[in-house]
Amino acid sequence: MYKAIIIEDEYHAAKLLESMLNDIEPLVQVADKCVDLPSGVRSIRMHKPDVVFLDIELPVYSGIQLLEFFDPKEIDFEIIFTTAFNEYALKAFEMCAIDYLMKPLQEHKLRAAIEKLSSAAHHTTKALLPALKHNLLNSAQKKMVLPVASGFEIVDVEDICFFKAEGSYTHISIKDGTHHLVSKNLKHFEQLLEGTKNFLRVHRSVMVNVLFIKKIVRNVGYTMLLNDKTELPVAEERVRDLLAILQEL
């Protein structure tokens, strides 16, 4: 049995979510429905829920401010965000590896979110919320959450030197010399960083932060040398695009 609280300022949206939960998973019991964050905080302290369905756009306080009302030891519940945010804001969620349900809610996605609650792979959103808040409030400097074997690493996007495909995994190199192997393919990160300044897919196996390129070398093919002396391949058809970006720096 999961005890749930819904924090949603739209009455009909809250009722619909409660009805969908009853139909999909009778083991989820909605203990309360709240229309704003202060009443939601009071309800959480009273009912001690297992999961909170949290709308991001609320009156006065944003949903992402929820954890500011609690001491770390009080937070023993999971959060499932519901949102009608635009594409830009949704990318902030994806950069932080935080699940969300897009309005209008779809039954199969709600069911999948509930199933994750009992999954060993389900992560604790509270640890990732600061990164989400940072991304939503800062249009330029972004943080990315990397799922690694020991949990999650939160890195500044501008500190990432390059991404290199290794089968269905991606090797990620950071400015401080650390490296991470992440169970996402290179295409995932290319889509995640689409439109982000300074990142370019220069080869089928490499995406680079051009700020870390020291020089481009032409031998049999093209290679680039990074500041840390790493050598990476450059596809001939991407050289012109790469040079154009470097000339704009």
MARVEX-435098 format. One record per atom (N, C-alpha, C): y, x, z. Coordinates in steps of 0.2 Angstrom, whole numbers, padded with zeros to 4 digits, always signed. Example, Ala and Ser with C-alpha at 12.3 -4.5 7.8 and 13.67 -1.06 7.14 Angstrom:
// MARVEX-435098
-0028+0066+0039;-0022+0062+0039;-0016+0066+0039;-0011+0064+0035;-0005+0068+0036;+0000+0064+0039;
END
This chain:
// MARVEX-435098
-0006+0004+0000;+0000+0000+0000;+0006+0004+0000;+0011+0003-0005;+0017+0007-0005;+0023+0002-0003;+0027+0004+0002;+0033+0000+0004;+0038+0002+0000;+0042-0002-0004;+0047+0000-0008;+0054-0004-0006;+0059-0001-0008;+0066-0003-0007;+0069-0003-0014;+0073-0008-0016;+0076-0008-0023;+0084-0008-0021;+0087-0003-0024;+0095-0002-0023;+0098-0004-0030;+0100-0009-0031;+0103-0012-0037;+0108-0017-0036;+0114-0016-0040;+0120-0020-0038;+0119-0027-0043;+0115-0027-0048;+0114-0033-0052;+0109-0037-0050;+0110-0043-0047;+0105-0047-0044;+0099-0049-0048;+0101-0051-0055;+0095-0052-0059;+0091-0046-0061;+0094-0040-0061;+0090-0034-0063;+0085-0033-0057;+0088-0034-0051;+0084-0032-0045;+0078-0037-0044;+0079-0044-0046;+0074-0049-0046;+0069-0047-0051;+0071-0045-0057;+0066-0044-0062;+0062-0038-0060;+0065-0033-0058;+0061-0027-0055;+0056-0029-0050;+0058-0033-0045;+0053-0035-0040;+0047-0039-0043;+0049-0044-0048;+0044-0048-0051;+0039-0044-0055;+0042-0039-0059;+0037-0034-0063;+0033-0030-0058;+0035-0028-0053;+0031-0024-0048;+0025-0029-0045;+0027-0035-0044;+0022-0039-0041;+0016-0041-0046;+0018-0041-0053;+0013-0042-0058;+0009-0036-0059;+0013-0030-0059;+0009-0024-0061;+0005-0021-0056;+0008-0021-0050;+0004-0017-0044;+0005-0021-0038;+0001-0026-0036;+0002-0029-0030;+0002-0025-0023;+0000-0019-0024;+0000-0014-0018;+0007-0012-0017;+0012-0013-0021;+0018-0011-0020;+0022-0017-0017;+0024-0016-0011;+0027-0022-0007;+0035-0020-0007;+0039-0025-0009;+0046-0024-0009;+0049-0026-0002;+0051-0021+0002;+0053-0023+0009;+0060-0026+0009;+0064-0024+0004;+0071-0026+0004;+0074-0024-0003;+0080-0028-0004;+0084-0027-0010;+0091-0026-0008;+0094-0021-0010;+0101-0019-0008;+0106-0018-0014;+0112-0020-0013;+0117-0021-0018;+0121-0015-0019;+0121-0010-0014;+0125-0004-0014;+0122+0001-0010;+0125+0007-0010;+0122+0013-0007;+0122+0012+0001;+0127+0010+0004;+0127+0010+0012;+0122+0005+0014;+0121-0001+0011;+0116-0005+0013;+0109-0003+0012;+0109+0001+0007;+0102+0004+0005;+0100+0009+0010;+0105+0013+0012;+0104+0018+0017;+0102+0015+0024;+0105+0010+0026;+0103+0006+0032;+0096+0003+0031;+0094+0001+0026;+0088-0002+0024;+0082+0003+0024;+0084+0009+0022;+0079+0015+0022;+0077+0017+0029;+0083+0017+0033;+0081+0019+0040;+0078+0014+0044;+0078+0008+0042;+0075+0002+0045;+0068+0002+0043;+0067+0002+0037;+0060+0000+0034;+0055+0006+0033;+0058+0012+0032;+0054+0018+0031;+0050+0018+0025;+0053+0017+0019;+0049+0015+0013;+0045+0022+0010;+0040+0020+0006;+0037+0026+0003;+0041+0028-0004;+0044+0023-0007;+0048+0024-0013;+0054+0020-0013;+0059+0023-0016;+0065+0019-0017;+0067+0019-0025;+0068+0013-0027;+0070+0012-0034;+0078+0011-0034;+0081+0016-0037;+0088+0018-0036;+0092+0017-0043;+0096+0013-0043;+0101+0013-0049;+0106+0018-0048;+0108+0021-0053;+0113+0027-0053;+0120+0024-0053;+0121+0019-0057;+0128+0016-0057;+0129+0011-0052;+0132+0012-0046;+0133+0008-0040;+0140+0007-0038;+0142+0002-0035;+0149+0001-0033;+0151+0007-0028;+0157+0010-0028;+0159+0014-0023;+0155+0021-0023;+0149+0021-0021;+0145+0027-0021;+0140+0027-0027;+0139+0033-0030;+0134+0034-0035;+0127+0034-0032;+0122+0032-0036;+0115+0033-0033;+0113+0040-0032;+0116+0045-0035;+0114+0052-0034;+0117+0055-0027;+0121+0051-0024;+0124+0053-0018;+0120+0051-0012;+0114+0048-0013;+0110+0045-0008;+0108+0050-0003;+0106+0056-0005;+0103+0061+0000;+0109+0064+0004;+0115+0063+0002;+0120+0065+0007;+0121+0061+0013;+0117+0056+0014;+0118+0051+0020;+0112+0053+0024;+0107+0058+0022;+0102+0059+0027;+0101+0066+0028;+0098+0068+0034;+0096+0075+0036;+0090+0076+0032;+0088+0082+0030;+0082+0084+0026;+0076+0081+0030;+0075+0081+0036;+0069+0079+0040;+0068+0072+0039;+0074+0068+0037;+0073+0061+0037;+0070+0058+0030;+0070+0063+0025;+0068+0061+0018;+0061+0062+0017;+0057+0057+0018;+0050+0057+0017;+0048+0052+0012;+0053+0050+0007;+0051+0045+0002;+0053+0048-0005;+0050+0044-0010;+0051+0046-0017;+0056+0042-0020;+0059+0044-0025;+0065+0041-0028;+0063+0040-0036;+0063+0034-0038;+0062+0032-0045;+0069+0029-0048;+0072+0033-0052;+0079+0031-0054;+0078+0025-0060;+0083+0021-0059;+0083+0016-0065;+0091+0017-0067;+0091+0017-0074;+0098+0018-0077;+0099+0015-0084;+0105+0014-0085;+0107+0012-0092;+0112+0017-0095;+0111+0023-0092;+0116+0029-0094;+0115+0031-0101;+0120+0034-0104;+0120+0036-0111;+0116+0042-0112;+0115+0044-0119;+0111+0049-0121;+0113+0056-0117;+0119+0057-0117;+0121+0063-0113;+0119+0064-0106;+0120+0058-0103;+0118+0058-0096;+0110+0059-0095;+0107+0055-0099;+0099+0056-0099;+0097+0063-0100;+0100+0067-0104;+0098+0074-0105;+0099+0077-0098;+0104+0075-0094;+0104+0079-0088;+0098+0077-0083;+0095+0071-0084;+0089+0070-0080;+0083+0075-0083;+0083+0075-0090;+0077+0079-0093;+0078+0086-0091;+0084+0089-0091;+0085+0096-0089;+0083+0097-0082;+0083+0092-0078;+0080+0093-0071;+0073+0091-0070;+0070+0089-0075;+0063+0087-0074;+0062+0081-0070;+0067+0076-0070;+0067+0071-0065;+0065+0064-0069;+0061+0061-0067;+0059+0054-0071;+0064+0049-0070;+0065+0045-0075;+0069+0039-0074;+0066+0033-0078;+0068+0027-0076;+0067+0021-0080;+0073+0019-0084;+0073+0018-0090;+0078+0016-0094;+0079+0008-0094;+0085+0005-0093;+0086-0002-0093;+0087-0004-0101;+0084-0009-0103;+0080-0014-0099;+0073-0011-0098;+0070-0012-0092;+0064-0009-0090;+0058-0012-0095;+0054-0007-0096;+0048-0008-0100;+0042-0008-0095;+0037-0013-0096;+0032-0013-0091;+0027-0007-0091;+0026-0004-0097;+0021+0001-0097;+0024+0008-0094;+0031+0008-0095;+0034+0014-0091;+0035+0013-0084;+0036+0007-0082;+0036+0006-0074;+0029+0007-0072;+0024+0005-0075;+0017+0006-0073;+0015+0013-0072;+0018+0017-0077;+0016+0025-0077;+0020+0028-0071;+0026+0025-0070;+0030+0028-0064;+0026+0027-0057;+0023+0021-0057;+0020+0019-0051;+0013+0023-0050;+0010+0024-0056;+0004+0028-0055;+0005+0036-0053;+0011+0038-0055;+0013+0045-0053;+0014+0046-0046;+0015+0040-0042;+0016+0041-0035;+0010+0043-0031;+0004+0041-0034;-0002+0044-0031;-0005+0050-0034;-0001+0052-0039;-0004+0058-0043;-0002+0065-0039;-0006+0069-0039;-0005+0076-0036;+0001+0080-0040;+0002+0077-0046;+0007+0081-0050;+0014+0078-0049;+0014+0072-0045;+0021+0069-0044;+0025+0074-0039;+0031+0076-0042;+0035+0080-0038;+0040+0076-0033;+0043+0080-0029;+0047+0077-0024;+0054+0078-0027;+0057+0072-0029;+0064+0071-0032;+0069+0074-0028;+0069+0074-0021;+0074+0076-0017;+0076+0083-0018;+0071+0087-0019;+0072+0094-0020;+0076+0096-0027;+0075+0091-0032;+0079+0092-0038;+0085+0089-0039;+0087+0084-0034;+0093+0080-0035;+0099+0084-0035;+0100+0090-0031;+0106+0093-0032;+0107+0096-0039;+0102+0098-0042;+0103+0100-0049;+0105+0095-0054;+0102+0089-0053;+0104+0083-0056;+0112+0081-0055;+0114+0081-0049;+0121+0080-0047;+0125+0085-0051;+0123+0091-0051;+0127+0096-0054;+0128+0095-0061;+0123+0093-0065;+0123+0092-0072;+0127+0086-0074;+0127+0081-0070;+0130+0075-0071;+0138+0076-0070;+0140+0080-0066;+0147+0081-0064;+0150+0087-0068;+0146+0091-0071;+0149+0097-0075;+0146+0097-0082;+0151+0096-0086;+0149+0096-0093;+0147+0103-0096;+0150+0108-0094;+0149+0115-0097;+0143+0118-0093;+0144+0120-0087;+0139+0124-0084;+0133+0119-0081;+0127+0121-0084;+0121+0117-0083;+0116+0120-0079;+0112+0117-0076;+0106+0119-0072;+0100+0116-0075;+0094+0120-0076;+0088+0118-0078;+0082+0119-0073;+0078+0114-0072;+0073+0114-0068;+0066+0116-0072;+0063+0122-0070;+0057+0124-0073;+0051+0123-0069;+0046+0119-0071;+0040+0118-0067;+0036+0124-0068;+0035+0127-0062;+0030+0133-0062;+0025+0132-0057;+0020+0137-0057;+0014+0136-0053;+0015+0135-0046;+0020+0138-0043;+0022+0137-0036;+0026+0131-0034;+0029+0128-0039;+0033+0122-0038;+0038+0121-0044;+0045+0122-0042;+0050+0122-0047;+0055+0127-0046;+0058+0130-0051;+0063+0135-0051;+0069+0132-0054;+0075+0132-0051;+0081+0130-0053;+0085+0136-0056;+0087+0136-0062;+0090+0141-0065;+0097+0139-0068;+0102+0143-0069;+0108+0142-0073;+0106+0143-0080;+0107+0138-0084;+0106+0138-0092;+0109+0145-0095;+0115+0146-0093;+0118+0152-0096;+0115+0158-0094;+0111+0158-0089;+0107+0165-0087;+0101+0166-0090;+0099+0161-0094;+0092+0161-0098;+0094+0166-0104;+0090+0171-0105;+0090+0176-0111;+0087+0173-0117;+0081+0171-0116;+0077+0169-0122;+0071+0165-0120;+0068+0161-0125;+0062+0157-0124;+0058+0159-0129;+0051+0161-0128;+0046+0163-0132;+0040+0159-0132;+0038+0156-0137;+0032+0152-0138;+0026+0156-0136;+0021+0154-0132;+0015+0157-0131;+0010+0151-0131;+0007+0149-0137;+0003+0143-0138;+0007+0137-0136;+0004+0133-0132;+0007+0127-0129;+0012+0128-0123;+0012+0135-0121;+0017+0136-0116;+0023+0140-0118;+0028+0141-0114;+0034+0145-0116;+0035+0150-0111;+0037+0156-0113;+0039+0161-0109;+0046+0161-0108;+0049+0161-0102;+0056+0161-0102;+0059+0167-0098;+0064+0170-0101;+0066+0177-0098;+0073+0175-0095;+0074+0177-0089;+0081+0176-0085;+0085+0183-0085;+0091+0182-0084;+0096+0188-0084;+0094+0193-0078;+0092+0190-0073;+0090+0195-0067;+0084+0198-0068;+0080+0198-0073;+0074+0201-0074;+0068+0197-0073;+0069+0191-0070;+0063+0187-0069;+0060+0183-0075;+0054+0182-0075;+0051+0178-0081;+0047+0172-0078;+0046+0167-0082;+0043+0161-0080;+0038+0159-0086;+0032+0157-0085;+0028+0154-0090;+0027+0146-0088;+0030+0142-0093;+0031+0135-0091;+0026+0131-0096;+0023+0126-0093;+0018+0122-0097;+0022+0117-0102;+0027+0119-0105;+0030+0115-0110;+0031+0119-0117;+0030+0116-0123;+0031+0120-0129;+0038+0122-0130;+0039+0126-0135;+0046+0128-0137;+0050+0123-0140;+0047+0118-0143;+0050+0112-0146;+0054+0108-0141;+0050+0108-0135;+0053+0104-0129;+0060+0107-0127;+0060+0113-0127;+0066+0116-0124;+0072+0116-0130;+0069+0117-0136;+0074+0116-0142;+0078+0110-0142;+0074+0104-0141;+0077+0097-0140;+0081+0097-0134;+0079+0100-0129;+0083+0099-0122;+0090+0102-0123;+0090+0108-0127;+0096+0112-0127;+0100+0110-0134;+0098+0105-0137;+0101+0103-0144;+0108+0102-0142;+0113+0105-0146;+0120+0105-0145;+0123+0109-0140;+0119+0113-0136;+0121+0117-0131;+0123+0124-0134;+0129+0126-0133;+0132+0132-0136;+0128+0138-0134;+0128+0142-0139;+0125+0149-0138;+0117+0150-0139;+0114+0144-0139;+0106+0144-0140;+0105+0143-0147;+0100+0147-0150;+0098+0146-0157;+0091+0148-0158;+0087+0143-0161;+0080+0145-0163;+0081+0149-0169;+0079+0156-0168;+0079+0161-0173;+0073+0163-0177;+0067+0160-0174;+0061+0161-0177;+0056+0156-0174;+0051+0155-0178;+0046+0149-0176;+0044+0150-0168;+0044+0156-0166;+0042+0157-0159;+0047+0159-0154;+0053+0159-0156;+0059+0162-0152;+0065+0158-0152;+0068+0156-0146;+0075+0153-0146;+0079+0158-0141;+0085+0160-0143;+0088+0165-0140;+0095+0163-0138;+0097+0165-0132;+0104+0165-0130;+0108+0170-0133;+0112+0169-0138;+0115+0174-0142;+0120+0179-0138;+0122+0177-0132;+0126+0181-0128;+0123+0187-0126;+0116+0187-0126;+0112+0193-0124;+0110+0197-0130;+0112+0196-0136;+0110+0200-0141;+0114+0207-0142;+0111+0212-0142;+0115+0219-0143;+0116+0220-0150;+0110+0220-0154;+0111+0221-0161;+0105+0218-0165;+0106+0218-0172;+0101+0215-0176;+0099+0221-0181;+0093+0222-0181;+0090+0227-0185;+0086+0225-0191;+0087+0228-0197;+0084+0226-0203;+0079+0232-0205;+0073+0230-0205;+0068+0235-0207;+0064+0232-0213;+0057+0231-0212;+0053+0226-0216;+0055+0219-0216;+0057+0217-0210;+0060+0211-0208;+0066+0212-0204;+0068+0206-0200;+0073+0207-0196;+0071+0206-0188;+0074+0210-0184;+0073+0210-0177;+0079+0210-0173;+0079+0208-0167;+0085+0208-0163;+0084+0212-0157;+0088+0216-0155;+0088+0220-0148;+0092+0217-0143;+0090+0215-0138;+0094+0212-0132;+0096+0217-0128;+0101+0215-0123;+0104+0220-0119;+0099+0223-0114;+0093+0220-0113;+0088+0223-0108;+0083+0227-0112;+0084+0228-0119;+0080+0232-0123;+0074+0228-0126;+0074+0221-0124;+0068+0217-0127;+0069+0217-0135;+0064+0217-0139;+0064+0216-0146;+0061+0210-0148;+0064+0206-0152;+0062+0199-0154;+0063+0198-0161;+0058+0195-0165;+0059+0194-0172;+0064+0189-0174;+0067+0189-0179;+0072+0185-0182;+0069+0183-0189;+0068+0176-0190;+0066+0174-0197;+0072+0175-0202;+0070+0178-0208;+0076+0179-0213;+0080+0173-0214;+0077+0167-0214;+0081+0161-0216;+0086+0159-0211;+0085+0162-0205;+0090+0161-0199;+0095+0166-0198;+0095+0172-0202;+0100+0177-0200;+0107+0175-0202;+0108+0171-0207;+0115+0169-0209;+0118+0165-0203;+0114+0160-0200;+0116+0156-0195;+0117+0160-0189;+0113+0165-0187;+0114+0169-0181;+0120+0173-0182;+0121+0176-0188;+0128+0180-0189;+0134+0176-0188;+0134+0170-0191;+0139+0165-0190;+0141+0163-0183;+0136+0162-0179;+0137+0161-0172;+0140+0167-0168;+0137+0173-0170;+0140+0179-0167;+0147+0181-0168;+0149+0179-0175;+0156+0181-0177;+0161+0176-0173;+0158+0170-0171;+0163+0166-0167;+0164+0167-0160;+0160+0172-0157;+0160+0174-0150;+0167+0178-0149;
END
